[in-house]
Amino acid sequence: PLQLHVRRSPWCRRHGLKAYGVAPGNPVKFYVQLFSTETGELLALLEAGDLGQVRTGAASGIATKYMAREDSATVGVIGSGYQARTQLEAVCNVRPIKSARVFSRNPERRERFATRMSERLGIEISPVDSGEECVSDADVVITMTSTNRPVLNGEWLSEGTHINAAGANHWMRRELDGDAVRRSDIIVTDDIEQAKMECGDLIYPAELGSIRWEQVRSLADVVGGSAPGRRTDSDITLFESQGLAVQDITTGIRVYQLALEQGIGSELP
């Protein structure tokens, strides 16, 4: 059966919602609708697959800006799907990244990812054969997978590493083992209450007593300066990305504004 998921958010004289349908055997379809909060008029209908890819990467980029060491130069990427591309792009935009490694279960896909992203970003990217090899001594680690079981073990992490965990957005999914979460000195998520319902990476360690929800802070607190993103260069920092409707809507508003300025898109009756 078709499943319809809806997220809503008001922002900047605009009101919007993101909806996506899930049907077995078919790709997920994403759409964003934007409305005027003054008139209620439907302003735009956006196909939002690429939009979601960009906003998810942007959130990790912001987290990296405030949480990773300033001298971070190497990245380990676990996952080689389309969402992993903008994750790596965003990190490279905020830190002087010189090289990266990528691991995923499919050798051909990780090799294609390495070739494509190396050409796009102008850095050396190496496909590797294991998650441990991928993240060993990496300054920034990205996990962007659809796995239900951990792909990142805490024993692989070096002091000072920043982690962007962006794939596990369901309470039954985990990308990080308990040791990776326990070793994290700073834990940040985009919304704490949402994480309590959806973030399997944090829900299980919290139930076991390895972490306390009171130590988890929101990305807004870090950006606003009321919570630290990093205390020392040796801290292991963790950003758990769940995705917020406001991220989709603000990105959609910007796309809508650019479309008006550039005269692109189709006007509907």
TAQUI-V832386 format. One record per residue. RES is the residue in three letters. SS is DSSP state (@ for helix, = for strand, . for the rest). D_FIRST is the distance of its C-alpha to the first C-alpha in Angstrom with 1 decimal. Layout:
res: (RES;RES)
ss: (SS;SS)
d_first: (D_FIRST;D_FIRST)
This chain:
res: (PRO;LEU;GLN;LEU;HIS;VAL;ARG;ARG;SER;PRO;TRP;CYS;ARG;ARG;HIS;GLY;LEU;LYS;ALA;TYR;GLY;VAL;ALA;PRO;GLY;ASN;PRO;VAL;LYS;PHE;TYR;VAL;GLN;LEU;PHE;SER;THR;GLU;THR;GLY;GLU;LEU;LEU;ALA;LEU;LEU;GLU;ALA;GLY;ASP;LEU;GLY;GLN;VAL;ARG;THR;GLY;ALA;ALA;SER;GLY;ILE;ALA;THR;LYS;TYR;MET;ALA;ARG;GLU;ASP;SER;ALA;THR;VAL;GLY;VAL;ILE;GLY;SER;GLY;TYR;GLN;ALA;ARG;THR;GLN;LEU;GLU;ALA;VAL;CYS;ASN;VAL;ARG;PRO;ILE;LYS;SER;ALA;ARG;VAL;PHE;SER;ARG;ASN;PRO;GLU;ARG;ARG;GLU;ARG;PHE;ALA;THR;ARG;MET;SER;GLU;ARG;LEU;GLY;ILE;GLU;ILE;SER;PRO;VAL;ASP;SER;GLY;GLU;GLU;CYS;VAL;SER;ASP;ALA;ASP;VAL;VAL;ILE;THR;MET;THR;SER;THR;ASN;ARG;PRO;VAL;LEU;ASN;GLY;GLU;TRP;LEU;SER;GLU;GLY;THR;HIS;ILE;ASN;ALA;ALA;GLY;ALA;ASN;HIS;TRP;MET;ARG;ARG;GLU;LEU;ASP;GLY;ASP;ALA;VAL;ARG;ARG;SER;ASP;ILE;ILE;VAL;THR;ASP;ASP;ILE;GLU;GLN;ALA;LYS;MET;GLU;CYS;GLY;ASP;LEU;ILE;TYR;PRO;ALA;GLU;LEU;GLY;SER;ILE;ARG;TRP;GLU;GLN;VAL;ARG;SER;LEU;ALA;ASP;VAL;VAL;GLY;GLY;SER;ALA;PRO;GLY;ARG;ARG;THR;ASP;SER;ASP;ILE;THR;LEU;PHE;GLU;SER;GLN;GLY;LEU;ALA;VAL;GLN;ASP;ILE;THR;THR;GLY;ILE;ARG;VAL;TYR;GLN;LEU;ALA;LEU;GLU;GLN;GLY;ILE;GLY;SER;GLU;LEU;PRO)
ss: (.;.;=;=;=;=;=;=;=;=;=;.;.;=;=;=;=;=;=;=;=;=;.;.;.;.;.;.;=;=;=;=;=;=;=;=;.;.;.;.;.;=;=;=;=;=;=;.;@;@;@;@;@;@;@;@;@;@;@;@;@;@;@;@;@;@;@;.;.;.;.;.;.;=;=;=;=;=;.;.;.;@;@;@;@;@;@;@;@;@;@;@;@;@;.;.;.;.;=;=;=;=;=;.;.;.;@;@;@;@;@;@;@;@;@;@;@;@;@;@;@;.;.;=;=;=;=;.;.;.;@;@;@;@;@;.;.;.;.;=;=;=;=;.;.;.;.;.;.;.;.;=;.;@;@;@;.;.;.;.;.;=;=;=;=;.;.;.;.;.;.;.;.;.;.;=;.;@;@;@;@;@;.;.;.;=;=;=;=;.;.;@;@;@;@;@;@;@;.;@;@;@;@;@;@;@;@;@;.;.;.;.;@;@;@;=;=;=;@;@;@;@;@;@;.;.;.;.;.;.;.;.;.;.;.;.;=;=;=;=;.;.;.;.;@;@;@;@;@;@;@;@;@;@;@;@;@;@;@;@;@;@;.;.;.;.;.;.;.)
d_first: (0.0;3.8;6.4;9.8;13.0;16.4;19.9;23.1;26.7;30.0;32.6;35.8;35.7;32.2;29.0;25.7;22.1;19.8;16.1;13.6;10.1;8.3;6.3;7.4;10.8;11.4;13.8;13.1;14.6;17.0;19.0;21.9;23.4;27.1;29.0;32.7;33.5;36.6;35.3;31.6;31.3;28.4;30.3;27.8;24.3;24.1;21.9;21.9;21.2;24.9;25.6;23.6;25.4;28.7;28.3;27.2;30.3;32.5;31.8;32.9;35.8;37.0;36.7;38.7;41.3;42.0;41.4;42.5;46.2;47.9;49.1;45.7;46.0;43.6;39.8;37.6;34.0;31.5;28.5;28.9;25.7;25.8;25.7;28.8;30.8;31.0;31.6;34.7;35.8;35.8;37.8;40.3;40.8;42.1;43.9;46.4;44.3;46.2;44.0;40.6;39.0;35.4;33.7;30.3;29.3;29.5;33.2;32.6;30.3;32.6;35.6;34.0;33.2;36.8;38.3;36.3;36.7;40.3;41.1;39.2;40.8;44.1;44.1;44.1;40.8;40.8;38.0;38.6;37.7;36.7;35.5;38.9;40.7;38.4;39.1;42.7;45.0;42.5;43.2;39.6;36.5;33.0;29.9;26.8;24.4;21.0;22.7;22.2;25.9;29.0;30.4;33.3;36.0;38.6;41.5;40.9;41.5;44.8;46.5;45.8;42.3;39.7;36.0;33.0;29.9;27.0;24.1;23.3;21.4;19.7;21.7;20.7;22.0;25.6;27.6;31.0;32.8;34.6;37.9;36.8;35.8;38.9;41.2;39.9;42.7;40.7;37.0;35.4;31.9;30.7;29.9;31.1;29.0;25.8;27.0;27.6;23.9;22.4;25.2;25.2;28.4;30.2;28.6;29.7;33.3;33.6;32.8;35.3;37.9;38.3;37.7;37.9;35.6;38.9;39.7;36.6;37.2;35.3;35.7;37.0;39.8;40.8;40.9;42.8;45.3;44.8;43.5;44.6;42.5;45.0;48.3;49.9;49.6;48.8;45.8;42.4;40.0;36.2;33.8;30.2;28.0;24.8;24.6;25.4;24.3;28.0;28.1;25.6;27.3;30.8;30.0;28.3;31.5;33.7;31.8;32.1;35.8;36.5;34.8;37.1;40.1;39.5;38.4;35.2;31.8;31.2;32.2;29.8;31.3)
